[in-house]
Amino acid sequence: MLLYRAPSTVVSSVGSTWSHRLPAATGRVSWSGARTVPWTMLGLACTVGVLAPDLTERLAPWPFVIALVVFGMPHGAADWTVAARLSGRTGFLAKLWGFGSYLVLMLLSMALVAWQPGITSLLFLVLTVFHFGMADATAVGADDDGPAARWGLVFARGFLLLSCVFAADPARAWAPFARIASSMPIAWQAAWQPNLPLLQHLAWWGIGSGAALAIMGAIARIRTGHRRDAALDLMEHGLVATMASTVDPLCAVGCFFLGVHAFRHTRRLACTSSIVADERHLLAPDSITSRIIRIHRLSLPLMVPTVGCLALLCWWLGGFDVESLAVASIAFYIITTLPHHLLGLRLARPDLPPAAT
């Protein structure tokens, strides 16, 4: 077990405690590595997308549904604990007060999506480029190789994922957002919606920009001496682009969210002692598996009201089937991603293996 001092600070002694215990470069691949689970998910999705694209249409909602209980929703629902730990607040009322700004941003996002669902959805996609890309850059160490390496990977990852999806099938890619807009009161359904051919045209520009930025980021990493990392980044960009081009749009984004983004964010939380350590016993589990399970347990207080919100959203969307649940989760992410992203910017560097550097 790892010693831990206070919920509001990262323990400096943890890094030194673990410095002699970090695994040596043995060449073995661990499931908890930054790329193992993501590449497995991307590889499986690409294989199915190439060999049986119709199957991905039938399975389209399922990655988002699975993400409600594994990695996806829990990594966001842990924000209640994350906010409390970062501010050092204890007690329900103190934690609720500290969580107030988060709730205010949720309410503002909800009001905006109700007023202008089309514009809000596009803003959400722009934020998703940053949110997904920044999480990946942190996970694979591009943050440490300079601004060109970091932002090249950030924008390349977001552009290639979303642009390939919209270039391949803009109508199906926009369908969840169109359904959200169509569920609004009749007086608000006349709000602006994007022109899909124009959106597809812009997506092709996004693919070109993403490819150029991917090369720029790789060159920047090569200049810092990280040739292997640069090659792996380019291979991962290729997997993301292939998946997004061959798999049903909803399924593609869902697979990335579940197997890449949410896994890596959960892994980061599980490798940050100030978040994962037991508040009562001041200890963090040795095993990364135990720590990831603990992050899921820490998400339970916020998961309870989240289930109620999802039920209301499904009712609002007109159904409780699998597809409605997937679209309801997307609507929920539109409301919560901004405060979730801003809270994540305050996280300390991971100080526990395997993510500690």
N, C-alpha and C positions, 0 to 999 in steps of 0.2 A: 504494500500500500504506500501511497505517496503523501508526505506531510503537506499540509496546506494551512495558511495562517488566517487570512481574512477574505471575505467574499468580494471586497471592492478592490483588491490588488492582486497582481500576478506575483506569485512567489518566486523571488529571485533564486532562492536556494534549490528550487525544484530543478531548474536547468542544470545546475552544477551537480545535483544529486544524480541526475540521469546521464550526465555527459559521458561517464565511463561505461554506461549500460546501453548506449545506442548500438544497434546491430551493425556489424561490419558489412562491407560490400561483398557479400558471398555469391552474388549472382542469382540467388533464389528470388522467386516472385512471391510476394505475400498478397493475400486478398485485401489487406488493409492499405496497400500502397495507393498513391494518388491516382494511378492510371488503371489498376487491375480491374476493379468493378466497372468503371466507365467504359473501358475498351471492350470488356465482355458484353455489356449492354449494347454498345454501338455496333460491335461485330455481329451479334445476333440479329439486331434490327436490320442491318445492311443485307445480311444473308436472306432473311425472310422477304425483304423489300425487293431483292433482285429475283429470287426464285418463285415467290408467291405473293405478289403485290396485292392481290384481292384479299388475301388473308389479313393483311394489315388494316384494310378497311373494316373488316368484321371485328378486329381486336382494337380498333382505334381508341375507344374510351378507356380501356382497361388500365393502361399505365397511370393515368390520372387517378383512377379509382384505387389502385394498389398504393399509390403515393399518399393516399389519405391516412394510411396506417403505418407505412414503412418509409422512412426518410423524408418524404415530401412534406406533408402537413406537420409531422412532429418537429422537423427542423425549424419551422416557423413558429409553432406553438410553444417551443422552448423560449421564445422571446420574453415571456413573463418572468422566467427565472433569470435569463440573461440580463434584462433591464435591472432587476433587483440586485444581482451580483455586481454589475458595473457601477451602480450608485451606492452600494453598501446598505441598502434599505432592508429592514427586517419587520415582520408583522404585516398582516394583510392590508390594513389601511395605509401604512407607509408605502407599501409596494404599489397599491392602487393609485395613490397620489403620484408616485414616480412614473407610473405607466400612463398618466393622463395625456401627455403630449402625443403618445402613440395612438391613443383612442381618438384624439382630436383629428389627427391626420387621416385616420380611417373614416371618420364622419365626413371630412371634406372630400375625400376620394369618392365616397358613396354618393354625396350630393352631386359631384361633377359627373359621375357616370349616369346618374338619373337625368341630369339636365342635357348633357351632350355625350351620349354613349359612343358615337363614332369617333369624335375627337379624343375622348378619354381612352378609348381602346388603342388608338395610334400612339398616344403618349405612353401608355402602358408598354407597348412594344418597344418604344425607344428606351424606356427605363429597363426593360428586360435585357436589351443589348448590354447595358452597363452592368446590370446585376449578375447575369450569367457570366459575362466575360471577366469581370473583376474577381469573381469567386474562382474561376479557372486559373487566372494569372497567379493568384495567391497560392493555390493548391500545387501548381507545378513549378513554383519558384521564380516565375518571370518577374515578380515584383522586385527581386533583388538584382536584376540585370539592367536596371536603368529605365528611364521613361519610354524610350523607343521600343524596348522589348516588352514592357508591361502593356502599354496602350496599343501596340501593334497586335498583341494577342487578344486583348480585351475586345477591340472592335472587329478584328477578324473573326473571332468566335461567334459573336452576336450577329454580325452581318451574314456570315455563311449559313448559320442555322436558319434564321428567319427569312433571309432573302431567297435561299433555295426552296424553302417551303412555299413562299408566295409566287415564285417564278414557275414552279412546277404545276401548281393548282390553286390559283388565287381564290376561287370561289369556295373550295373546301377549307382553305386556310382561314378565310374570313368567317366561315359559317358559325362558329361559336359566338363570335362578337355580334354577328347579325341576329342570332337568336336572342342574345341578351337585349339588344336594342328593340327587337320586335315584341318583347315582353313588357316594355314600358307602357305607361298609360297612353291612350290613343293620341292625346294632345301633344305628347312628346315624341311620337314615332316619326314625325316629319323632320326631326333633327338631322343634321348633315351626316351623310355616309360617304365613304370614299368611293371613287371610281375604280373599279377592279382592274380594267385594262391599264390604267395609269399606274395603279399599285404594282401590277406585274412588270411594267416597264421600269419602274423605280427599283424593283427587286433585282432585275438583271444588272443594273448599275451597282446595286449593293453587293452582288456576287463578285463583280470585277474589283470593286474596292476592297472587299474582304480578302480576295486572293492576293492583291498587292500588299495589303497590311500584314497578311500572314508571312509573306516573304520578308517584309521589312523587319518584323519582330524576330524572325529566325536569324536574319543577318546580325541584328543587334545582340542576340544571345551568342552567336558564333564569335563575335568580337570580344566577348567577355570570357571566352574559353569554354563555353558550354555547348560544344558541337552536338553531343548526343542529345541533350535536351532540345536543341533547335530541331533536330531531325524528328524526334518524337512529337514535338508540337505540330510539325507539318503533317506527319502521319495522322495525328488526331484531327487536325482540320479536315483532312481528306475523308476520314471516317464520318465526321459530322456532316460534311457536304453531301457525301454519297447517301447517307441515311435520309437526310432531309429531301433529297431529290427523288428517292425511290419508294419511300414509305408514305402511307397516308399522312397528311399534314398534322392532324390531331394526334395520331400515334407517334409520329416523329418527335414532336415537341414534348409529348408526354414521356417518351423513352429518355430523352435528354434530361428532362426535369427530374425524373425518378433516379436514373442510373448514373448521371453525371453531376448535375448541379446539387441536388438534395443530398446525395451521398457525400460529396466533397464538403459541403457545408456542415453536415452532421459530424463528419470526421474531424473537421477543424474544431468544432465545439468540444468534441471528445478528447482533443489533444490540447485543450486550454485549461490549465489547472484551476484558474479562478472561476470557471464555469462548471466544470464537471465534478469537482471535489465535493464530498459530502459536507453539508453545512453544519451538521451536528457533530460528526466525528472528526472533521477536518482532514479527511483522507480521500484520496482518489484511487480507484482500482488500478492495479498493475496492467491488466489485460485490456487491449484496445476494444475487444469484443464486449467486455463488461462495461467499458466506458460508453460505447455507442448505445448499448441497451439502457444505460443510465440516462443518456440524453433523451431517449424515448420516454422514460419514466418522468423526467423533469417536465416534459411537455404536457402531461396529463391535466394539470390545473387549467390550462388554456384550451385543451382539447374539448372539455365538457361544453363550454359555451359555443365553441366552434361547430360542434355537431348540431346544436340548435340552429345556428346561422345557416348551415348547409341545408337543413330540413326546410327552413323558410325559403331559401333560394330555389330549392327544387320545386316547392309548391308554387312559387312565383313564376318559375319557368314552365309550369304546367305538367310536371311528371316526376315520378320517382324511379324511373328506369336508369340503366347504367349510363346512357348518353347524357341524360339530364343531370346526373350526379357529376359527370366530368365537366359539363358546361358550368354547373353551379360552383365547382371548385375553381374554375377559371375566373368567374365573376368575383369569388371571394379573394383570389389573388390580386385582381385589379384593385380591390379595396385595400389590401394589406401590404402590397409589395413596397410601396414608398416608405412607410415607417419601418418595415422590416429591413429594408436596404440601409436606411440611415442609422439604425441601431447597429447593424453589422459593421459599419465604418468605425465604430468605437471599440471593436474587439481588439484585444492584445494579440501579439504573435503567438502562435502555438508554442508551448514550452514542454510538451510531452511527446514521446515517440508514438507513432512513426512520423508525425508531421513536423516535429521540432527540427530546427536547422541550426 
